[in-house]
Amino acid sequence: MTGTPEPELFDELDDGNVIQYVEQRLFGGKIDSLDAHIERKKALAEPTRYSILYLLYEYGEISRKRLVAETGRDSNDLQHHLNDLLDTNLIAKIPAPEDADGRKTYYRITTLGKQEIGSDIEHIVGGYAHENRFNVLGDPELVDGMSDDDRRALVVGGEAETEALDDRRSDLRARRLDFQRVVSQE
């Protein structure tokens, strides 16, 4: 939020209700709530859950079978972590893609999940530089015809990649401004 807070918000602080003050300053009853935000942070405070969310950030969507293989967890142990991520709306269970085995369970990252990981990446590696540093990975069951070499990370080269990154940043800034305008109108 920008600008000066409403005078009645300071009344919340004067009354010792910092939680209500933060709730109003950050969320204003429009997008989210402080409680839901804290629950998401708690879910991500565990390394396995954070790693699962990060994998989904890179893959977009992935089968449960692949998650079991890549996390080294058995299916029952994995379910506990998936439930926490599902309950906090960081991931969603989706139907199997048309060309995939319909008996398997698939998951995708939600917008909230992307925001959580994207924010961390922005703070750790500096913006969306990671988009040009690494190719997006794909669940081999979902990415037909793509070789393992195609899915491996590629290091950024020269000027063309830098220009593409600058264009991507400008586009993302414009999208963020559009989103903020829409939210402020609600």
Backbone as CSV, one residue per row, in Angstrom:
resi,resn,N_x,N_y,N_z,CA_x,CA_y,CA_z,C_x,C_y,C_z
1,MET,0.839,-1.176,0.000,0.000,0.000,0.000,0.882,1.235,0.000
2,THR,0.400,2.282,-0.616,1.137,3.526,-0.619,0.327,4.568,0.119
3,GLY,0.956,5.682,0.392,0.248,6.765,1.053,0.255,6.599,2.551
4,THR,-0.457,7.498,3.208,-0.536,7.508,4.666,-1.690,6.633,5.115
5,PRO,-1.506,5.832,6.160,-2.592,4.983,6.633,-3.743,5.819,7.179
6,GLU,-4.922,5.234,7.100,-6.112,5.885,7.650,-5.899,6.149,9.135
7,PRO,-6.386,7.296,9.658,-6.192,7.612,11.088,-6.738,6.539,12.023
8,GLU,-7.848,5.875,11.627,-8.411,4.841,12.516,-7.499,3.620,12.620
9,LEU,-6.639,3.415,11.629,-5.678,2.320,11.731,-4.700,2.567,12.871
10,PHE,-4.340,3.829,13.072,-3.451,4.151,14.188,-4.143,3.881,15.521
11,ASP,-5.467,3.975,15.528,-6.221,3.638,16.740,-5.980,2.178,17.120
12,GLU,-5.861,1.316,16.093,-5.580,-0.100,16.351,-4.241,-0.231,17.092
13,LEU,-3.241,0.511,16.645,-1.943,0.474,17.312,-2.035,1.053,18.719
14,ASP,-2.779,2.153,18.863,-2.940,2.768,20.180,-3.618,1.814,21.157
15,ASP,-4.494,0.958,20.616,-5.188,-0.023,21.455,-4.372,-1.301,21.643
16,GLY,-3.164,-1.332,21.079,-2.307,-2.507,21.240,-2.655,-3.652,20.313
17,ASN,-3.365,-3.368,19.223,-3.777,-4.431,18.313,-2.952,-4.370,17.022
18,VAL,-1.698,-4.733,17.138,-0.797,-4.675,15.994,-1.209,-5.672,14.911
19,ILE,-1.795,-6.798,15.284,-2.214,-7.798,14.298,-3.275,-7.215,13.372
20,GLN,-4.268,-6.554,13.938,-5.317,-5.931,13.117,-4.724,-4.838,12.228
21,TYR,-3.778,-4.090,12.768,-3.106,-3.042,11.991,-2.401,-3.652,10.776
22,VAL,-1.612,-4.711,11.009,-0.882,-5.356,9.913,-1.868,-5.966,8.917
23,GLU,-2.919,-6.595,9.413,-3.942,-7.182,8.541,-4.495,-6.131,7.578
24,GLN,-4.827,-4.977,8.108,-5.388,-3.919,7.268,-4.350,-3.304,6.333
25,ARG,-3.141,-3.102,6.820,-2.098,-2.479,5.990,-1.673,-3.384,4.829
26,LEU,-1.520,-4.674,5.109,-1.060,-5.579,4.062,-2.181,-6.075,3.157
27,PHE,-3.311,-6.419,3.739,-4.338,-7.119,2.973,-5.609,-6.313,2.768
28,GLY,-5.949,-5.449,3.704,-7.117,-4.595,3.554,-8.403,-5.343,3.271
29,GLY,-8.462,-6.614,3.608,-9.675,-7.403,3.399,-9.972,-7.699,1.945
30,LYS,-9.039,-7.458,1.045,-9.314,-7.622,-0.381,-8.776,-8.910,-0.971
31,ILE,-7.498,-9.163,-0.800,-6.855,-10.249,-1.521,-6.682,-11.494,-0.672
32,ASP,-6.238,-11.319,0.525,-5.810,-12.430,1.351,-6.040,-12.053,2.795
33,SER,-5.547,-12.869,3.681,-5.611,-12.528,5.106,-4.256,-12.845,5.735
34,LEU,-3.995,-12.209,6.836,-2.739,-12.449,7.544,-2.649,-13.906,7.979
35,ASP,-3.744,-14.470,8.477,-3.729,-15.875,8.917,-3.376,-16.821,7.770
36,ALA,-3.994,-16.645,6.610,-3.701,-17.514,5.467,-2.257,-17.331,5.013
37,HIS,-1.782,-16.109,5.030,-0.408,-15.816,4.643,0.579,-16.516,5.586
38,ILE,0.320,-16.444,6.868,1.186,-17.089,7.866,1.150,-18.609,7.706
39,GLU,-0.022,-19.165,7.420,-0.114,-20.621,7.206,0.724,-21.055,6.007
40,ARG,0.716,-20.254,4.941,1.558,-20.578,3.789,3.037,-20.534,4.169
41,LYS,3.415,-19.539,4.941,4.813,-19.441,5.365,5.197,-20.636,6.238
42,LYS,4.282,-21.065,7.096,4.552,-22.247,7.931,4.736,-23.494,7.064
43,ALA,3.891,-23.627,6.053,4.002,-24.793,5.168,5.353,-24.801,4.459
44,LEU,5.842,-23.627,4.100,7.112,-23.540,3.377,8.328,-23.559,4.288
45,ALA,8.097,-23.558,5.595,9.212,-23.564,6.542,9.825,-24.949,6.710
46,GLU,9.347,-25.909,5.960,9.862,-27.280,6.019,10.577,-27.556,4.692
47,PRO,11.821,-28.011,4.730,12.616,-28.155,3.501,11.999,-29.043,2.417
48,THR,11.368,-30.139,2.786,10.786,-31.020,1.766,9.640,-30.315,1.050
49,ARG,8.757,-29.659,1.792,7.634,-28.953,1.161,8.133,-27.817,0.279
50,TYR,9.117,-27.073,0.754,9.657,-25.988,-0.051,10.254,-26.548,-1.343
51,SER,10.971,-27.645,-1.224,11.606,-28.260,-2.394,10.576,-28.777,-3.385
52,ILE,9.491,-29.344,-2.883,8.407,-29.800,-3.759,7.829,-28.610,-4.517
53,LEU,7.571,-27.523,-3.814,7.022,-26.339,-4.465,7.997,-25.793,-5.506
54,TYR,9.284,-25.805,-5.180,10.280,-25.328,-6.137,10.291,-26.215,-7.385
55,LEU,10.235,-27.537,-7.192,10.172,-28.436,-8.349,8.966,-28.114,-9.225
56,LEU,7.827,-27.895,-8.588,6.628,-27.568,-9.358,6.766,-26.214,-10.042
57,TYR,7.500,-25.317,-9.449,7.764,-24.024,-10.088,8.526,-24.245,-11.395
58,GLU,9.513,-25.133,-11.358,10.290,-25.406,-12.562,9.531,-26.262,-13.569
59,TYR,8.847,-27.297,-13.096,8.147,-28.213,-13.993,6.797,-27.664,-14.463
60,GLY,6.128,-26.898,-13.630,4.777,-26.443,-13.950,3.757,-27.453,-13.447
61,GLU,3.874,-28.663,-13.929,3.035,-29.757,-13.433,3.867,-31.026,-13.443
62,ILE,3.489,-31.939,-12.557,4.303,-33.146,-12.390,3.423,-34.261,-11.819
63,SER,3.779,-35.483,-12.145,3.030,-36.622,-11.611,3.502,-36.947,-10.195
64,ARG,2.607,-37.529,-9.439,2.960,-37.962,-8.081,4.106,-38.974,-8.120
65,LYS,4.056,-39.860,-9.106,5.102,-40.873,-9.249,6.464,-40.212,-9.413
66,ARG,6.509,-39.159,-10.226,7.766,-38.443,-10.446,8.223,-37.732,-9.173
67,LEU,7.269,-37.165,-8.414,7.607,-36.525,-7.139,8.199,-37.523,-6.156
68,VAL,7.643,-38.716,-6.116,8.172,-39.767,-5.241,9.625,-40.052,-5.629
69,ALA,9.872,-40.187,-6.918,11.231,-40.495,-7.383,12.200,-39.351,-7.089
70,GLU,11.768,-38.130,-7.308,12.695,-37.003,-7.181,12.904,-36.544,-5.738
71,THR,11.945,-36.839,-4.862,12.128,-36.453,-3.453,12.762,-37.559,-2.630
72,GLY,12.719,-38.795,-3.150,13.250,-39.917,-2.390,12.349,-40.312,-1.229
73,ARG,11.143,-39.803,-1.204,10.183,-40.108,-0.137,9.247,-41.209,-0.609
74,ASP,8.759,-42.016,0.335,7.750,-42.976,-0.063,6.423,-42.236,-0.223
75,SER,5.500,-42.881,-0.864,4.240,-42.241,-1.220,3.464,-41.728,-0.008
76,ASN,3.452,-42.496,1.088,2.713,-42.068,2.288,3.348,-40.843,2.935
77,ASP,4.679,-40.827,3.029,5.372,-39.675,3.606,5.162,-38.440,2.735
78,LEU,5.208,-38.632,1.438,5.013,-37.530,0.507,3.608,-36.936,0.642
79,GLN,2.621,-37.784,0.888,1.235,-37.305,0.970,1.057,-36.259,2.063
80,HIS,1.720,-36.437,3.189,1.649,-35.459,4.289,2.105,-34.085,3.799
81,HIS,3.211,-34.050,3.076,3.739,-32.785,2.568,2.822,-32.200,1.493
82,LEU,2.335,-33.045,0.606,1.427,-32.567,-0.441,0.148,-31.993,0.164
83,ASN,-0.371,-32.641,1.201,-1.594,-32.133,1.846,-1.388,-30.737,2.421
84,ASP,-0.235,-30.504,3.054,0.039,-29.168,3.595,0.093,-28.128,2.482
85,LEU,0.697,-28.473,1.366,0.778,-27.549,0.232,-0.597,-27.346,-0.425
86,LEU,-1.381,-28.405,-0.483,-2.741,-28.292,-1.027,-3.625,-27.441,-0.112
87,ASP,-3.538,-27.679,1.198,-4.369,-26.955,2.164,-4.097,-25.454,2.174
88,THR,-2.889,-25.068,1.825,-2.527,-23.648,1.824,-2.612,-23.040,0.421
89,ASN,-3.180,-23.778,-0.516,-3.397,-23.311,-1.894,-2.110,-22.945,-2.625
90,LEU,-1.017,-23.614,-2.292,0.233,-23.389,-3.003,0.349,-24.305,-4.215
91,ILE,-0.325,-25.467,-4.152,-0.391,-26.389,-5.281,-1.836,-26.833,-5.446
92,ALA,-2.118,-27.443,-6.590,-3.459,-27.975,-6.856,-3.319,-29.339,-7.515
93,LYS,-4.258,-30.209,-7.214,-4.330,-31.506,-7.878,-5.055,-31.274,-9.198
94,ILE,-4.536,-31.853,-10.278,-5.134,-31.636,-11.593,-5.399,-32.976,-12.272
95,PRO,-6.297,-32.978,-13.240,-6.506,-34.208,-14.009,-5.270,-34.523,-14.838
96,ALA,-5.117,-35.778,-15.163,-3.980,-36.188,-15.997,-4.100,-35.538,-17.363
97,PRO,-2.988,-35.073,-17.912,-3.015,-34.538,-19.276,-3.535,-35.597,-20.246
98,GLU,-4.046,-35.171,-21.377,-4.671,-36.088,-22.332,-3.754,-37.215,-22.772
99,ASP,-2.473,-36.913,-22.946,-1.548,-37.921,-23.443,-0.850,-38.705,-22.328
100,ALA,-1.291,-38.497,-21.077,-0.646,-39.161,-19.942,-1.549,-40.260,-19.379
101,ASP,-0.969,-41.075,-18.524,-1.693,-42.157,-17.869,-2.741,-41.563,-16.916
102,GLY,-3.998,-41.750,-17.201,-5.092,-41.182,-16.417,-5.226,-41.771,-15.024
103,ARG,-4.530,-42.864,-14.758,-4.606,-43.467,-13.423,-3.673,-42.789,-12.430
104,LYS,-2.774,-41.950,-12.917,-1.808,-41.273,-12.049,-2.366,-39.934,-11.579
105,THR,-1.862,-39.492,-10.441,-2.237,-38.199,-9.888,-1.200,-37.175,-10.312
106,TYR,-1.681,-36.012,-10.726,-0.796,-34.931,-11.158,-1.055,-33.688,-10.310
107,TYR,-0.017,-32.882,-10.174,-0.104,-31.641,-9.403,0.465,-30.506,-10.241
108,ARG,-0.034,-29.305,-9.967,0.520,-28.106,-10.594,0.689,-27.043,-9.524
109,ILE,1.557,-26.097,-9.774,1.762,-24.994,-8.856,0.671,-23.950,-9.112
110,THR,0.182,-23.319,-8.058,-0.827,-22.276,-8.200,-0.151,-20.917,-8.347
111,THR,-0.943,-19.904,-8.600,-0.415,-18.546,-8.689,0.241,-18.138,-7.380
112,LEU,-0.381,-18.482,-6.256,0.222,-18.170,-4.950,1.570,-18.870,-4.789
113,GLY,1.642,-20.121,-5.211,2.893,-20.862,-5.126,3.969,-20.229,-5.995
114,LYS,3.582,-19.815,-7.213,4.535,-19.142,-8.098,5.028,-17.843,-7.478
115,GLN,4.128,-17.117,-6.836,4.521,-15.859,-6.203,5.515,-16.102,-5.069
116,GLU,5.277,-17.128,-4.275,6.184,-17.436,-3.171,7.589,-17.761,-3.676
117,ILE,7.685,-18.671,-4.630,9.004,-19.066,-5.148,9.608,-17.929,-5.971
118,GLY,8.805,-17.290,-6.798,9.299,-16.178,-7.608,9.871,-15.060,-6.758
119,SER,9.212,-14.765,-5.649,9.699,-13.729,-4.736,11.043,-14.125,-4.138
120,ASP,11.161,-15.382,-3.744,12.439,-15.852,-3.197,13.543,-15.771,-4.244
121,ILE,13.249,-16.202,-5.455,14.245,-16.163,-6.521,14.664,-14.720,-6.781
122,GLU,13.691,-13.825,-6.803,13.996,-12.417,-7.045,14.956,-11.882,-5.989
123,HIS,14.743,-12.275,-4.749,15.610,-11.795,-3.671,16.956,-12.505,-3.625
124,ILE,17.002,-13.731,-4.074,18.243,-14.506,-3.979,19.143,-14.307,-5.194
125,VAL,18.594,-14.432,-6.411,19.436,-14.333,-7.605,19.220,-13.041,-8.379
126,GLY,18.364,-12.159,-7.890,18.213,-10.860,-8.522,17.251,-10.827,-9.677
127,GLY,15.992,-10.756,-9.376,14.984,-10.619,-10.411,14.738,-11.908,-11.143
128,TYR,14.354,-11.785,-12.381,14.002,-12.953,-13.169,15.166,-13.430,-14.028
129,ALA,16.379,-13.179,-13.548,17.570,-13.633,-14.271,17.550,-15.144,-14.439
130,HIS,16.911,-15.830,-13.514,16.868,-17.294,-13.590,16.177,-17.782,-14.851
131,GLU,15.287,-16.977,-15.430,14.575,-17.427,-16.624,15.529,-17.593,-17.796
132,ASN,16.560,-16.789,-17.852,17.538,-16.940,-18.925,18.716,-17.808,-18.517
133,ARG,18.884,-18.055,-17.240,19.987,-18.898,-16.791,19.661,-20.371,-16.941
134,PHE,18.393,-20.721,-16.827,18.009,-22.128,-16.852,16.815,-22.347,-17.771
135,ASN,16.839,-23.444,-18.486,15.651,-23.862,-19.225,14.632,-24.379,-18.242
136,VAL,13.367,-24.253,-18.573,12.332,-24.849,-17.741,12.433,-26.355,-17.905
137,LEU,12.389,-27.030,-16.781,12.425,-28.489,-16.819,11.040,-29.014,-17.141
138,GLY,10.960,-30.241,-17.494,9.669,-30.844,-17.757,9.631,-32.251,-17.230
139,ASP,8.483,-32.644,-16.699,8.290,-34.017,-16.281,8.419,-34.874,-17.537
140,PRO,9.347,-35.815,-17.561,9.543,-36.623,-18.767,8.273,-37.295,-19.271
141,GLU,7.338,-37.561,-18.369,6.093,-38.174,-18.801,5.207,-37.180,-19.547
142,LEU,5.478,-35.894,-19.368,4.643,-34.869,-19.990,5.328,-34.172,-21.159
143,VAL,6.633,-34.343,-21.281,7.383,-33.638,-22.308,7.835,-34.647,-23.357
144,ASP,7.003,-34.838,-24.374,7.322,-35.797,-25.433,8.423,-35.264,-26.326
145,GLY,9.339,-36.135,-26.698,10.349,-35.802,-27.673,11.454,-34.884,-27.181
146,MET,11.446,-34.514,-25.929,12.494,-33.632,-25.423,13.584,-34.492,-24.798
147,SER,14.790,-34.322,-25.272,15.897,-35.121,-24.747,16.315,-34.614,-23.371
148,ASP,17.043,-35.447,-22.644,17.565,-35.030,-21.341,18.442,-33.798,-21.481
149,ASP,19.221,-33.722,-22.573,20.087,-32.565,-22.798,19.270,-31.288,-22.954
150,ASP,18.100,-31.398,-23.576,17.249,-30.222,-23.756,16.709,-29.702,-22.437
151,ARG,16.582,-30.580,-21.449,16.030,-30.169,-20.162,17.096,-29.695,-19.187
152,ARG,18.343,-29.930,-19.500,19.420,-29.517,-18.599,19.544,-28.001,-18.578
153,ALA,20.097,-27.509,-17.483,20.295,-26.066,-17.348,21.304,-25.562,-18.370
154,LEU,20.998,-24.402,-18.938,21.901,-23.752,-19.876,22.334,-22.423,-19.295
155,VAL,23.619,-22.158,-19.344,24.136,-20.900,-18.821,23.916,-19.815,-19.863
156,VAL,23.561,-18.633,-19.381,23.294,-17.501,-20.265,24.546,-17.154,-21.047
157,GLY,24.331,-16.806,-22.282,25.430,-16.421,-23.139,25.625,-14.919,-23.186
158,GLY,25.326,-14.302,-24.326,25.710,-12.923,-24.543,24.595,-11.900,-24.532
159,GLU,24.754,-10.920,-25.441,23.926,-9.725,-25.473,22.453,-10.009,-25.769
160,ALA,22.178,-10.951,-26.641,20.789,-11.264,-27.008,20.004,-11.739,-25.786
161,GLU,20.624,-12.588,-24.967,19.941,-13.075,-23.766,19.706,-11.941,-22.780
162,THR,20.657,-11.036,-22.654,20.515,-9.900,-21.742,19.365,-9.001,-22.203
163,GLU,19.286,-8.756,-23.505,18.199,-7.934,-24.050,16.851,-8.609,-23.827
164,ALA,16.780,-9.920,-24.029,15.546,-10.656,-23.791,15.138,-10.567,-22.318
165,LEU,16.111,-10.639,-21.433,15.837,-10.521,-20.006,15.286,-9.141,-19.680
166,ASP,15.866,-8.094,-20.245,15.362,-6.736,-20.020,13.935,-6.582,-20.521
167,ASP,13.639,-7.162,-21.694,12.272,-7.123,-22.229,11.307,-7.860,-21.301
168,ARG,11.743,-8.996,-20.790,10.902,-9.788,-19.874,10.615,-9.000,-18.603
169,ARG,11.619,-8.331,-18.058,11.422,-7.525,-16.851,10.416,-6.416,-17.099
170,SER,10.531,-5.734,-18.240,9.581,-4.665,-18.568,8.163,-5.210,-18.667
171,ASP,8.031,-6.365,-19.313,6.716,-6.993,-19.441,6.146,-7.356,-18.075
172,LEU,6.970,-7.917,-17.198,6.500,-8.297,-15.870,6.115,-7.074,-15.044
173,ARG,6.875,-5.997,-15.164,6.512,-4.765,-14.452,5.158,-4.253,-14.924
174,ALA,4.931,-4.267,-16.237,3.656,-3.808,-16.786,2.513,-4.689,-16.289
175,ARG,2.715,-5.997,-16.260,1.674,-6.908,-15.747,1.384,-6.642,-14.284
176,ARG,2.442,-6.401,-13.490,2.255,-6.139,-12.070,1.451,-4.861,-11.868
177,LEU,1.752,-3.827,-12.634,0.999,-2.570,-12.529,-0.465,-2.780,-12.908
178,ASP,-0.721,-3.552,-13.965,-2.099,-3.859,-14.361,-2.818,-4.603,-13.241
179,PHE,-2.144,-5.584,-12.632,-2.726,-6.336,-11.537,-3.046,-5.423,-10.362
180,GLN,-2.131,-4.535,-10.016,-2.356,-3.629,-8.901,-3.531,-2.697,-9.160
181,ARG,-3.687,-2.251,-10.416,-4.836,-1.409,-10.765,-6.140,-2.161,-10.579
182,VAL,-6.186,-3.407,-11.024,-7.399,-4.217,-10.899,-7.737,-4.445,-9.438
183,VAL,-6.731,-4.781,-8.642,-6.949,-5.054,-7.214,-7.436,-3.803,-6.495
184,SER,-6.891,-2.656,-6.838,-7.286,-1.423,-6.141,-8.701,-1.008,-6.510
185,GLN,-9.246,-1.505,-7.623,-10.602,-1.178,-8.025,-11.636,-2.051,-7.330
186,GLU,-11.211,-3.158,-6.736,-12.160,-4.080,-6.084,-12.644,-3.519,-4.770
